[in-house]
Every structure is written in C-alpha cells, then in structure tokens.
Amino acid sequence: MARKKRREPETASITSATHDGRGIAAVSGKKVFVAGALPGETVEFIRRKSRRNFDEAELLDVIQASEDRIQAKCAAFGRCGGCSLQHVDEDYQRAIKFQTLKDNLERIAKVEPESWLEPLAGPVWAYRRRARLAVKDVPAKGRVLVGFRERHAPFITDMHRCEVLAPPVDGLIDALSELIAKLSIRARLPQIEIAVAENATAMVFRVLDAPSETDTEHLRGFGAMNDCRIYLQPGGLDSLQLIQPVKIDEPLYYTLPEFDIRIDFEPIDFVQVNGDINRRMVDFALQQLDPGKQDRVLDLYCGIGNFSLPLARRAGTVLGIEGEKSLVARAAENAAGNDLENVDFRVADLSRIDGSEAWIKAGWDRLLLDPARSGAAEVVARMPLLNPERIVYVSCHPGTLARDAGILVHEHGYRLESAGIIDMFPHTAHVESIAVFRRT
C-alpha cells in the first residue's frame, strides 16, 4: 500500500478571500483556502484537508502582512475554532458579512433591496451569554482541557480564558479545568453548557456516569465559590438536576426594557447569544413591522417569546408558533408573567405544514419569521394563504434567506424593501441578517 504523502509547509501570496474571511492562494493551479490570511499577504501555510476543487490550510506564519491586519486579543486565536476574524477590526468584519449577504441575495435571489440597513452592532468582547464548552481529560498535557474545538482538528483547544464569553465565565476556564480534574468521572464528562442571565449564571454538566458524593461536593463547592447555579444532565433535555443551590427563588431571565418585558428561561433553552444585540434587534424588528392595535401578527419559530411578547405590547393579537413543546410552554408562562392576554402560542412543526392548518388561514396583517439555518421554505411556499402586508425575516444563514427572498419577490409579489446584517457574533464568520418585505 502506498504511503500517504507527508504535508510540508508552503509559501504563497494571498490574492483574494472567501465569504467567511479565509485567504485564497493559487498554488499549482489549485485554490488553497488559508484561514486567518488576508488579501495582499505573503504567508507560510500547511494543507490540512484536500477537496476536489480546493484545499484547506492552516496559517503558520505571516511573512508580509496586510495593512488591515491587527493583533488578536485572544492568546488562543488561530488554534481555537470559536473565533475566526480577530485578526481584523470590527468594521472589516462587518464589511465581510455585508458582502456575504449582498452576494447571496444577488446570486441566489437575483434581487437587491431598495435600501441597505446600517449594521446592528454592539459590544464585541465579553458578549456571549450562551455557549457549549467541550471537556477532555488529556493525561499527555497533564490537565483537563475545557474550551472550544480547535479550528483545524477535532481536539479541544488548550486555552486559559475566553475573550468573547460573558463574565464570569470568561475567566473561569482554568478553574473549571481544575474542578473537573478532581472528579472521579472526569473522563465521563464531555461538555458544559453555559447560560449567563441578568440575575444568575448557570452551568450544566453533561455526565455519562453518576458522580460520587465527593464529586457532588466538589461541584457544589465550585458553584458556591463562583456564585453559579450548577446542574447535572445525565440524559436528555428533561433530565436536568439542580444541585447548587438546593433551590432557587427565581428562574434565569433577561429583559427587554423598551417593552417592559421579562423573559424567563431554563439553562438549556435557546436564547440569542448576544444580549445587547438581541435587545436592539427586537426593537428594530418591531419598528420595521410597525404593528398597530388593530393588527393581527403571526410570529413563526417563536421560541420562548423573544419577539412575540414585545409584539403583544404593540399589536392587537399575536400568535406564536414553535415546534418544541417545552419552549411553547415557557412562552405561555412568560406571557402570563408579563400580564399579556392578547398573545397565544401553539406547537407545530413548521417544516411539515401543508396549508390545511386553521391558523394559516386565520388572516394576518404582519408576519415575523426567525427560522433556524434551514430557513422557512414550507412557510414561504404557502405565503399566499397567509398573505400578510409586511414581513420581517430574521435569518442566521444568508443562503436560505436569499432562497426564500427570491420566492417571495419573484413568485408571491413582495418587494424587498430593505436588508442588512446583525453583528450577533463578532469575531466569527457567522452572518445574522434581517430583511423587510412589503406586499405589492
């Protein structure tokens, strides 16, 4: 059997960049995508993955730097897969994301908005209130690794703090490593889910084996010392067990002060990772939707009520639809907690609707869409049945937004009034965006 050719460092000039900010070099007629390299630079790299039409490479050294390059704040940048754009400033990052959105709308939807929105921007450090940290006991390193996966390998990054995680978790990486090293189940604890609310911080330890009494004491002691709520998750989402403190006076929550709304959530519920940007996004989306007291508003993929509850402050009637039963229950609880009687919630798998559902034909003046990465294809296909005057579409994937926008404009008679990016994930290539449609 032929031996696999050993990869060696190479040097090349970077001539352009991908939509996610990777530099592109042409070497022997094949494109090489070099993470962390910028156009105009000469770099040393090593190929890590081979594809048919291109290779992916790790940046080893910058021989001649671009004027746009800055010093990354995080010591783990380049190895850690959590961030990919710390080597350029925030304006450059937003320009990359804007171009990605623009190119997707032009190429896939074949449409351009009547106006481009200014980017929704906010804090770029210590912003991430939700995260899933991987855990691995690595005897060769003499420590338990806690952090994000490496950029070019499935290993966990050897890191000591995280500049994008919200306090106090940003500075607790080493403390978590030391805690887990004390546990008898340290090899059977693969991840920690983090949730930083306005009133408390929660950590959910995924455990494959039951902790011993001594393990539990260590976990409780860590929670008490760092003022964190500690949960165990031995199984599915319904297996959550609070172990520190013994009981809590109130659930985790965040607020939307502009609407006098408080939203309670469980530590494993989906909430937007960037609290400051979420407040701005909700406020902006409602401005664009512009509901009045006579309007009936439909909020699809509503989650725990992030948009539905503020909408209920402005609209006559609001209905939120979500596929996850537990989230719908939480949304209803949040409506009651905010004394809102004009909003209702239902469970429905929006990827399986067929147009016969009663709520589709109930008559809606405004529509808010906030789907997952797969987009809202089944909903968009049935837009003539819904027939709202205005649509605000919040997207976490520009490709599926563009696909759906093309159908709305070319098949269902909507105008794309405006679109723009939401800088929900600074220092990453993730593109969150918003688009506003009006029925012609």
Order of alpha helices (4+ residues) and beta strands (2+ residues): beta-beta-beta-beta-beta-beta-alpha-beta-beta-beta-alpha-beta-beta-alpha-beta-beta-beta-beta-alpha-beta-alpha-beta-alpha-beta-beta-alpha-alpha-beta-alpha-beta-beta
